[in-house]
């Protein structure tokens, strides 16, 4: 797994990219007394190969935004398009199919199944895609090797460190070869050194062409991403780079980035 | 792109995923399936015990004569008995569900049995002489206590087999003694045990049919006086209706009698025991189903994280429902198989300790796992739907 020297390989055809996910005027209001507006009308697009960090304090609406972007939750208003198709008009089966083929998630709590091995956990990532068991297994092994856990194939989650468990979860996310990987506070349950390594792994995945969207409350980690938005009280209050159309990941815009290989075992 | 917009879930994966849920929580699985296990065990044990009791009771009733029909000649228009045709036994044997036919023939007139030739003829002790063909022994289900019953040779000889009471009153304890019948000595061939249904046999000295035909003369010698017809268990009522026409086709002068009260008792015993057993087993199963439903409701609550994860991986609500439904059915199937083993063991033990026939109805063996799976699926329906309806984001948040 070598990082490409140029980063426009995931770019669209003819210089103009079609966004993978695009939200327009999307808001989320939780009914009740009083009703809570978790997200005020917001627009955002995610292009192939994007590295987007969503930053904000807890309760700022960043997880709500992530759930809507990931088609896990419905907005109260506004439209969500995946590959140009309106998700709001889709039946649940279609959305599930989009999730199984285009979108992956990594969670703060890893959400690994405790009773099965790392390989089987990663293979679960392909369970709902119609892939044969043999292929699921083979691809799971490849994905685990890619995140540096080639020696831990048969271990159960309980036998792995926190950082290793999150790597298994990341392997489960990338085994599907998704267009977008959403990471919701992926370092929240890890110490800072391990967290750094996980973020390095995520940016590396982005370098290989998968768009990575990470929610975090740690500004320092967000600095590793080429695009950042800041949320406060349900509003997007800050965008970097400031022009949202300027999403190309020019190296010049990037701050100093820790170059790290996923095989380095910093978490130990 | 359209091809990838479908998420699929293979049957094998459904079963494996459900098995994972069951196998990774062995203690819970054991506890959850215990209810169904007990239910199926009760079902199996109760039906087994009921079947065993029933088999025993029916055997007793049949020994008492519940499956017996007696065909006798009736009195005709000239006030005489209309004899049954000689072909009657053969015809009756051909009737469906007839197991055994025993034929008695008319005894010579004025013939009695005495201990010796010096006993006054008036002291007949209430004993009588009966003429039987060898097939009578099976038809009346009598057992030989001492000596032997008639065979093809001895039915032509001056020998007798004594009923229990007859032997006592004559003071005969061993075969080989002699008794005085109709003015000549007969060797005692055997002594019968007490015959349950045909009490007449107990007080009779039975002599062979061929000997009587050879040694005596008379208009009625060789005629059939009675036919004991033993039906297959439970078939007495069906057999009874056709016996008269089989024995003497076209003649109204045939009388067929059954021990109606016993036949009725047999039919009702058949029903009531089965109903009681099934009701009890049904209650036990219901309790088992509630146990599984409860376990699955808790499991859905506890595994919200897993449900959210699977939804995020692209599982449809129906696939989540299928998974939990299959898990519930698997729990119940495990319980069902364990219960079948347990119940079969209990029923066998019960029957063996009471010396009754071991009867495990094959229907129970086949139906138990099916019933268990059905019960499990029914119990899992509500929890499975709850799991399917869970919002993915809420599910993921709860850990």
Interface residues (C-beta under 8 A of the other chain):
Chain A: X67 X70 X72 X73 X83 X92 X93 X94 X96 X97 X98 X99 X100 X101 X102 X105 X107 X109 X111 X113 X114 X115 X116 X124 X125 X127 X128 X129 X130 X133 X172
Chain B: X1 X4 X5 X6 X7 X8 X9 X10 X12 X13 X17 X20 X23 X24 X25 X305 X306 X308 X309 X310 X311 X312 X313 X314 X315 X316 X317 X318 X319 X391 X392 X393 X396 X399
